[in-house]
C-alpha cells in the first residue's frame, strides 16, 4: 500500500493547496510494483481502443476525441471494474483530505480519468485540448498519479504557482456556462498578469502524486520527445 502522510504532513499539504502554491507534489508515493499493477490495468482497457478514442464508463467510445493517444473516463460507481485503481484511490486518506478541503462536504471520486499520450503536437496538428493554460470552469480538488516518469519534455503537468487566488475571483464573476465560452483561459484574462514565462513543471518520477486546486492556472503536459509517452490517473473531487 502507498505510504500516506502523517496528520501534520496532511495539514501542510492542505495549506499549500489552499493558500500557497496551489499544488503539492508527493514524490514516490507508490512503489514500482504498485505502478506496474496500475499500468497493466490501464493498458488492458486501452488495448480495446484506437488512437484518438475516448472511452466512457457507460460503454460509449468517441473516436477522434483525444488525438494524442487514448483516454478513459470512469465514474465512481464503475471503479470496481479496476481493482488496482480502486485499491489505491479508495483509501481513507484520500477521503479525509477531500473532506478537509471541503469542510466535510465533499463529493469524493466523482469521476476518474486515465490517459495515455504518445503522439507529439506536430503529428496531430495542434496541442491537446487540456494543455492550453486555464483554470477549470468548475472548481475541483484533484489527485493525479504519474504512471510514467514525467519531465518537461515528457508531459509533466504545468501550472502557475499561487494563481488559484486570482482565478477564483474571476470564476466567481460568471456562471459556469459563461466560463465555458473560453473565459476560463489565461489568454482571456490578461488582467491576472501571468504569462507562459510564469509556468513551472511538476516534474516527478512514476508513482508520484500531485494534489491541486483546479483554480490554479494549469495545463496538461505536452510531449516534446519523439518516442516518449505519458500515462497518468486523475481523480476529481467536487463540493457536495
Buried (B, 14 or more C-beta within 10 A) or exposed (E): EBEBBEEEEBEBBBEBBBEBBBBBBBEBBBEEEBBBBBBEBBEEBBEEBEBBBBBBBEEEBEEEBBBBBBBBBBEBEBBEEBEBBBBBBBBEEBBBBBBBBBEEEBBBBBBBBBBBBBBBBEEBEEEBEBBBBBBBBBBBBBBBBBBBBBBBBBBBBBBBBBBBBBBBEBBEEBEEEEBEEEBBBBEBBEEBEBEEEBBBBBBBBBBBBBBBBBBBBBBBBBBBEEEBBBBBBBBBBBBE
